[in-house]
């Protein structure tokens, strides 16, 4: 049985279509610019009159419970670990929900990085993911963005970089983004 002309054309298209796409994704050719690493620092104050993160809705199970609590945050995003000697480049804004009954209770988060200065001003990145521990690295999926980050995909790894005061923390933020636009 001889294949029909439409079948042959479809097979030819399927054979040719992935080749340039896979070559660009493998790091050859002009599409190398699509992979981006951004290194920043998130500065958080979790207590006191200038707190940038807080529990907005306590757990309905009582003061000793965390399950069901909802928190919000609006932290500084800087280009360095020292707030006095680094530039403010944006905000690290979002919410988290304590959604785990096990110990440690996992928190789900939805975070937006809002860039307010520099070459990325007016752009945002959206991240989703769990927080299973605050003592080890926190990894979240980057699920999209706006402005310079349209169609961005990737991941974010945050590691604790210090505690300048008893009420504050600094996290090192490494973003690994695929900016490939087909």
C-alpha positions as CSV (number, residue, x, y, z in Angstrom):
1,X,0.0,0.0,0.0
2,X,1.4,3.4,-1.1
3,X,1.1,6.3,1.4
4,X,-1.1,9.2,0.2
5,X,0.4,12.6,-0.7
6,X,-1.1,14.3,2.4
7,X,0.4,11.6,4.7
8,X,3.8,12.1,3.1
9,X,3.6,15.9,3.6
10,X,2.6,15.4,7.2
11,X,5.5,13.1,7.8
12,X,7.8,15.6,6.2
13,X,6.6,18.4,8.3
14,X,6.9,16.4,11.5
15,X,10.4,15.4,10.5
16,X,11.5,18.9,9.7
17,X,9.7,20.9,12.4
18,X,11.5,19.7,15.6
19,X,15.1,20.0,14.2
20,X,15.5,23.8,14.3
21,X,13.5,23.9,17.6
22,X,15.7,21.3,19.3
23,X,18.9,22.8,18.0
24,X,17.9,26.2,19.5
25,X,16.9,24.6,22.8
26,X,20.2,22.6,23.0
27,X,22.2,25.9,23.1
28,X,23.3,26.2,19.5
29,X,22.7,29.0,17.1
30,X,21.3,32.5,17.8
31,X,18.8,31.4,20.4
32,X,21.3,31.2,23.3
33,X,20.1,34.5,24.6
34,X,16.9,32.9,25.7
35,X,18.4,31.4,28.9
36,X,18.9,34.0,31.7
37,X,20.2,33.9,35.2
38,X,19.2,36.7,37.5
39,X,20.8,37.1,40.9
40,X,19.1,39.3,43.6
41,X,18.5,39.6,47.3
42,X,15.2,39.6,49.1
43,X,15.1,41.7,52.4
44,X,12.3,40.7,54.8
45,X,11.3,42.2,58.1
46,X,9.0,39.8,60.0
47,X,8.5,41.7,63.3
48,X,8.1,45.2,64.6
49,X,6.4,48.3,63.3
50,X,8.1,48.0,59.9
51,X,7.2,44.4,59.2
52,X,7.0,43.4,55.6
53,X,5.4,40.0,56.2
54,X,2.6,39.1,58.5
55,X,-0.2,36.7,59.1
56,X,-3.4,38.3,57.7
57,X,-5.8,35.5,58.7
58,X,-4.9,33.3,61.6
59,X,-5.7,29.6,61.7
60,X,-9.4,28.8,62.4
61,X,-8.1,26.0,64.6
62,X,-6.8,28.4,67.3
63,X,-3.6,30.3,68.3
64,X,-1.4,27.2,68.5
65,X,-2.3,25.9,65.0
66,X,-0.9,27.0,61.7
67,X,-3.1,25.0,59.3
68,X,-5.3,27.4,57.4
69,X,-3.4,30.6,58.3
70,X,-2.9,33.1,55.4
71,X,0.0,35.5,55.3
72,X,1.0,38.3,53.0
73,X,4.3,39.9,52.2
74,X,5.8,42.9,50.5
75,X,9.5,42.6,50.8
76,X,12.3,44.6,49.2
77,X,14.1,43.2,46.2
78,X,17.7,44.5,46.0
79,X,20.9,43.9,44.0
80,X,23.0,43.2,47.1
81,X,22.8,41.6,50.6
82,X,23.5,44.8,52.5
83,X,20.4,47.2,52.4
84,X,22.6,50.3,53.0
85,X,25.0,49.5,50.1
86,X,22.6,48.1,47.5
87,X,20.0,49.4,45.1
88,X,16.3,48.7,45.4
89,X,15.2,47.1,42.2
90,X,11.7,46.0,43.0
91,X,9.3,44.3,45.4
92,X,8.8,40.7,46.3
93,X,5.1,40.5,46.9
94,X,2.6,37.7,47.5
95,X,0.7,35.5,49.8
96,X,1.2,32.2,51.5
97,X,-1.2,29.7,52.9
98,X,-0.4,27.1,55.4
99,X,-1.9,24.1,53.7
100,X,-0.2,21.1,55.3
101,X,-1.4,19.0,58.3
102,X,1.9,17.2,58.7
103,X,5.1,18.4,60.4
104,X,6.6,20.5,59.1
105,X,3.4,22.1,57.8
106,X,4.0,23.0,54.1
107,X,3.0,26.4,53.0
108,X,1.8,27.2,49.5
109,X,2.9,30.5,48.0
110,X,2.0,32.7,45.1
111,X,4.7,35.4,44.6
112,X,5.2,38.2,42.1
113,X,8.5,39.9,41.6
114,X,7.7,43.5,40.6
115,X,10.6,45.3,39.1
116,X,10.5,49.1,39.8
117,X,14.0,50.2,38.7
118,X,16.7,49.5,36.2
119,X,16.4,47.8,32.8
120,X,13.5,45.6,34.0
121,X,11.4,48.4,35.4
122,X,7.7,47.7,34.8
123,X,8.2,44.0,34.3
124,X,7.0,41.2,36.6
125,X,7.7,37.5,37.2
126,X,5.1,35.1,38.7
127,X,6.1,32.2,40.9
128,X,4.2,29.4,42.5
129,X,5.2,26.6,44.9
130,X,5.5,25.1,48.3
131,X,7.7,26.2,51.1
132,X,8.7,23.0,52.9
133,X,11.4,24.4,55.1
134,X,12.8,27.9,55.9
135,X,16.2,26.4,56.9
136,X,17.1,24.9,53.6
137,X,16.8,26.1,50.0
138,X,13.3,27.1,48.8
139,X,12.5,26.3,45.2
140,X,9.6,27.7,43.3
141,X,8.4,27.4,39.7
142,X,8.5,30.6,37.6
143,X,5.2,30.3,35.6
144,X,5.2,33.5,33.6
145,X,5.8,37.2,33.5
146,X,5.0,40.5,31.9
147,X,7.0,43.1,30.1
148,X,10.6,41.9,29.6
149,X,9.6,38.6,31.0
150,X,6.7,37.7,28.7
151,X,6.6,33.9,28.2
152,X,9.2,33.3,30.8
153,X,9.5,29.9,32.4
154,X,11.9,28.5,34.8
155,X,12.6,28.2,38.5
156,X,13.8,30.2,41.5
157,X,16.1,29.0,44.3
158,X,16.2,31.0,47.5
159,X,18.8,30.4,50.2
160,X,19.1,32.2,53.5
161,X,22.0,34.7,53.3
162,X,21.8,36.3,56.7
163,X,19.9,38.0,59.5
164,X,21.0,41.6,59.8
165,X,18.8,42.2,62.9
166,X,16.8,39.8,65.1
167,X,13.6,40.9,63.2
168,X,14.9,40.5,59.7
169,X,16.2,38.0,57.1
170,X,18.0,38.3,53.8
171,X,17.5,35.6,51.1
172,X,19.7,35.1,48.1
173,X,17.4,34.8,45.1
174,X,18.7,33.0,42.0
175,X,16.3,33.0,39.0
176,X,16.9,30.6,36.1
177,X,14.7,31.6,33.2
178,X,14.0,30.3,29.8
179,X,13.1,33.4,27.7
180,X,12.8,31.4,24.4
181,X,10.2,32.8,22.1
182,X,9.3,30.5,19.2
